[in-house]
């Protein structure tokens, strides 16, 4: 079948597929340069070359098109900010979408079924690449971050209701967060088998500890600036929810969970901890008013 015999809808799908192929070629080339493992680097370069071959195949049915450069730059940015694994997981999802579209086009151009098979192969290569022990480490780090965020949410709601000055909330909140982060560090280090206590575990523990302190400090900035108590509380809660949302969505993507379901659970837990803190503050105010 030649260009002139194709339906308008199919031509549009072909142009879209062609643009996606050349865009993904540049994305995979960029990700290959970031890969630390030579094996992963070669696999990504192989996928990039296959995407380029697909692009050239589509030129039989369409004219030359330019890549979508903002998508290329976006994936480079995401891989640098959220990690190589996060960017690859997003690419894996793109491969699944591409595979379905190619199966649709193959009803009119049978040769496209081979490209659909290639996309399925890319998906499997990416899945093999992503069986990484770092995901387990990331999961425990996310749990640690959530512990810090939810604990501080409860504390600042209690203190805002009970204490008259925002800077008092900031001081006690910071002490609380240091205590929570320290407890998390000591549990991680000292409840492990002594034989497994190596440099790698100590580094991970320190990263978790510092992350907790930094996130806690970010949440307390509105109180440190001595804003109105409830305005500071609203801004601090927004910061907490945003940080938790971004990190939990990232983890949902790399661990093949449903991102919006996880975000929904994060919202519910945030609301629950805020309610508990508010209730404790009201009870303290009634029992021991300042």
CORTASUL-V673237 format. One record per residue. N is the residue number from 1. RES is the residue in one letter. SS is DSSP state (helix for helix, strand for strand, loop for the rest). PHI is phi in whole degrees, -180 to 180 (999 if undefined). NEAR is the number of other ideal C-beta (glycine too) atoms within 12 Angstrom. Layout:
# CORTASUL-V673237
n & res & ss & phi & near
N & RES & SS & PHI & NEAR
N & RES & SS & PHI & NEAR
This chain:
# CORTASUL-V673237
n & res & ss & phi & near
1 & X & loop & 999 & 19
2 & X & loop & -102 & 11
3 & X & helix & -56 & 18
4 & X & helix & -65 & 9
5 & X & helix & -88 & 12
6 & X & loop & -79 & 23
7 & X & loop & -69 & 18
8 & X & helix & -59 & 13
9 & X & helix & -63 & 15
10 & X & helix & -70 & 26
11 & X & helix & -60 & 24
12 & X & helix & -65 & 18
13 & X & helix & -63 & 29
14 & X & helix & -66 & 36
15 & X & helix & -62 & 27
16 & X & helix & -63 & 24
17 & X & helix & -63 & 39
18 & X & helix & -63 & 37
19 & X & helix & -66 & 30
20 & X & helix & -62 & 33
21 & X & helix & -63 & 42
22 & X & helix & -72 & 33
23 & X & helix & -66 & 33
24 & X & helix & -68 & 41
25 & X & helix & -57 & 36
26 & X & helix & -70 & 30
27 & X & helix & -65 & 39
28 & X & helix & -64 & 43
29 & X & helix & -62 & 27
30 & X & helix & -67 & 32
31 & X & helix & -66 & 39
32 & X & helix & -61 & 32
33 & X & helix & -68 & 19
34 & X & helix & -89 & 25
35 & X & loop & -66 & 29
36 & X & loop & -80 & 17
37 & X & loop & -79 & 18
38 & X & helix & -64 & 11
39 & X & helix & -62 & 15
40 & X & helix & -64 & 27
41 & X & helix & -62 & 22
42 & X & helix & -66 & 17
43 & X & helix & -62 & 27
44 & X & helix & -68 & 37
45 & X & helix & -66 & 23
46 & X & helix & -63 & 25
47 & X & helix & -62 & 38
48 & X & helix & -60 & 32
49 & X & helix & -65 & 22
50 & X & helix & -66 & 30
51 & X & helix & -64 & 39
52 & X & helix & -67 & 26
53 & X & helix & -64 & 21
54 & X & helix & -63 & 40
55 & X & helix & -59 & 32
56 & X & helix & -67 & 20
57 & X & helix & -62 & 25
58 & X & helix & -64 & 35
59 & X & loop & -67 & 21
60 & X & loop & -66 & 21
61 & X & loop & -113 & 31
62 & X & loop & -149 & 27
63 & X & loop & -87 & 15
64 & X & loop & -67 & 15
65 & X & loop & -129 & 22
66 & X & loop & -91 & 17
67 & X & loop & -69 & 26
68 & X & loop & -87 & 22
69 & X & helix & -66 & 16
70 & X & helix & -66 & 14
71 & X & helix & -69 & 25
72 & X & helix & -59 & 28
73 & X & helix & -65 & 17
74 & X & helix & -63 & 22
75 & X & helix & -66 & 33
76 & X & helix & -63 & 25
77 & X & helix & -63 & 19
78 & X & helix & -62 & 29
79 & X & helix & -67 & 30
80 & X & helix & -79 & 17
81 & X & helix & -85 & 15
82 & X & helix & -104 & 25
83 & X & loop & 108 & 29
84 & X & helix & -59 & 33
85 & X & helix & -64 & 35
86 & X & helix & -60 & 34
87 & X & helix & -63 & 37
88 & X & helix & -67 & 40
89 & X & helix & -63 & 36
90 & X & helix & -65 & 33
91 & X & helix & -66 & 44
92 & X & helix & -60 & 32
93 & X & helix & -66 & 24
94 & X & helix & -63 & 31
95 & X & helix & -63 & 36
96 & X & helix & -63 & 23
97 & X & helix & -66 & 21
98 & X & helix & -61 & 36
99 & X & helix & -60 & 30
100 & X & helix & -65 & 19
101 & X & helix & -66 & 28
102 & X & helix & -69 & 37
103 & X & helix & -64 & 24
104 & X & helix & -67 & 23
105 & X & helix & -68 & 37
106 & X & loop & -64 & 24
107 & X & loop & -66 & 19
108 & X & loop & -106 & 23
109 & X & loop & -128 & 30
110 & X & loop & -55 & 14
111 & X & loop & -61 & 20
112 & X & helix & -69 & 33
113 & X & helix & -60 & 19
114 & X & helix & -66 & 21
115 & X & helix & -65 & 36
116 & X & helix & -59 & 29
117 & X & helix & -65 & 21
118 & X & helix & -62 & 29
119 & X & helix & -65 & 37
120 & X & helix & -63 & 23
121 & X & helix & -64 & 23
122 & X & helix & -61 & 38
123 & X & helix & -60 & 27
124 & X & helix & -67 & 20
125 & X & helix & -61 & 28
126 & X & helix & -66 & 36
127 & X & helix & -61 & 23
128 & X & helix & -65 & 18
129 & X & helix & -68 & 34
130 & X & loop & -95 & 30
131 & X & loop & -78 & 18
132 & X & loop & -118 & 25
133 & X & loop & -64 & 13
134 & X & helix & -63 & 23
135 & X & helix & -62 & 27
136 & X & helix & -64 & 16
137 & X & helix & -63 & 25
138 & X & helix & -66 & 31
139 & X & helix & -61 & 24
140 & X & helix & -69 & 25
141 & X & helix & -67 & 33
142 & X & helix & -63 & 34
143 & X & helix & -60 & 24
144 & X & helix & -63 & 37
145 & X & helix & -62 & 40
146 & X & helix & -61 & 34
147 & X & helix & -60 & 33
148 & X & helix & -63 & 44
149 & X & helix & -62 & 42
150 & X & helix & -68 & 40
151 & X & helix & -63 & 34
152 & X & helix & -69 & 48
153 & X & helix & -57 & 43
154 & X & helix & -62 & 34
155 & X & helix & -64 & 41
156 & X & helix & -70 & 49
157 & X & helix & -67 & 38
158 & X & helix & -62 & 30
159 & X & helix & -70 & 37
160 & X & helix & -64 & 42
161 & X & helix & -72 & 29
162 & X & helix & -91 & 28
163 & X & loop & -100 & 28
164 & X & loop & -82 & 16
165 & X & loop & -116 & 20
166 & X & helix & -58 & 29
167 & X & helix & -70 & 23
168 & X & helix & -66 & 23
169 & X & helix & -61 & 40
170 & X & helix & -62 & 34
171 & X & helix & -64 & 21
172 & X & helix & -69 & 25
173 & X & helix & -61 & 42
174 & X & helix & -66 & 31
175 & X & helix & -62 & 20
176 & X & helix & -64 & 31
177 & X & helix & -70 & 40
178 & X & helix & -63 & 26
179 & X & helix & -65 & 23
180 & X & helix & -65 & 33
181 & X & helix & -65 & 34
182 & X & helix & -67 & 25
183 & X & helix & -61 & 23
184 & X & helix & -62 & 34
185 & X & helix & -64 & 30
186 & X & helix & -68 & 16
187 & X & helix & -62 & 19
188 & X & helix & -63 & 30
189 & X & helix & -84 & 25
190 & X & helix & -101 & 17
191 & X & loop & -96 & 15
192 & X & loop & -89 & 19
193 & X & loop & -61 & 10
194 & X & helix & -57 & 10
195 & X & helix & -68 & 7
196 & X & helix & -90 & 15
197 & X & loop & -83 & 17
198 & X & loop & -110 & 14
199 & X & helix & -60 & 11
200 & X & helix & -63 & 17
201 & X & helix & -67 & 23
202 & X & helix & -64 & 18
203 & X & helix & -62 & 18
204 & X & helix & -62 & 29
205 & X & helix & -63 & 31
206 & X & helix & -65 & 22
207 & X & helix & -61 & 24
208 & X & helix & -63 & 35
209 & X & helix & -63 & 32
210 & X & helix & -64 & 24
211 & X & helix & -58 & 32
212 & X & helix & -62 & 39
213 & X & helix & -65 & 30
214 & X & helix & -64 & 23
215 & X & helix & -64 & 39
216 & X & helix & -62 & 42
217 & X & helix & -63 & 26
218 & X & helix & -59 & 29
219 & X & helix & -67 & 43
220 & X & helix & -93 & 42
221 & X & helix & -53 & 26
222 & X & helix & -58 & 30
223 & X & helix & -76 & 38
224 & X & helix & -63 & 24
225 & X & loop & -76 & 17
226 & X & loop & 59 & 19
227 & X & loop & -69 & 22
228 & X & loop & -54 & 17
229 & X & helix & -51 & 28
230 & X & helix & -77 & 20
231 & X & helix & -67 & 17
232 & X & helix & -62 & 32
233 & X & helix & -63 & 35
234 & X & helix & -63 & 21
235 & X & helix & -68 & 26
236 & X & helix & -62 & 42
237 & X & helix & -65 & 34
238 & X & helix & -64 & 21
239 & X & helix & -62 & 29
240 & X & helix & -60 & 45
241 & X & helix & -66 & 31
242 & X & helix & -64 & 22
243 & X & helix & -61 & 32
244 & X & helix & -65 & 38
245 & X & helix & -61 & 28
246 & X & helix & -61 & 26
247 & X & helix & -68 & 34
248 & X & helix & -74 & 37
249 & X & helix & -66 & 30
250 & X & helix & -58 & 32
251 & X & helix & -66 & 36
252 & X & helix & -61 & 30
253 & X & helix & -65 & 32
254 & X & helix & -74 & 40
255 & X & loop & -106 & 25
256 & X & loop & 60 & 20
257 & X & loop & -97 & 22
258 & X & loop & -82 & 15
259 & X & helix & -58 & 25
260 & X & helix & -70 & 15
261 & X & helix & -67 & 14
262 & X & helix & -66 & 28
263 & X & helix & -63 & 25
264 & X & helix & -60 & 18
265 & X & helix & -66 & 22
266 & X & helix & -61 & 33
267 & X & helix & -62 & 23
268 & X & helix & -65 & 17
269 & X & helix & -67 & 26
270 & X & helix & -58 & 35
271 & X & helix & -63 & 21
272 & X & helix & -64 & 18
273 & X & helix & -66 & 31
274 & X & helix & -64 & 33
275 & X & helix & -65 & 21
276 & X & helix & -63 & 23
277 & X & helix & -61 & 34
278 & X & helix & -62 & 27
279 & X & helix & -64 & 19
280 & X & helix & -63 & 24
281 & X & helix & -62 & 30
282 & X & helix & -65 & 19
283 & X & helix & -63 & 16
284 & X & helix & -62 & 20
285 & X & helix & -63 & 19
286 & X & helix & -75 & 13
287 & X & helix & -78 & 11
288 & X & loop & -142 & 12
289 & X & loop & -66 & 13
290 & X & loop & -88 & 14
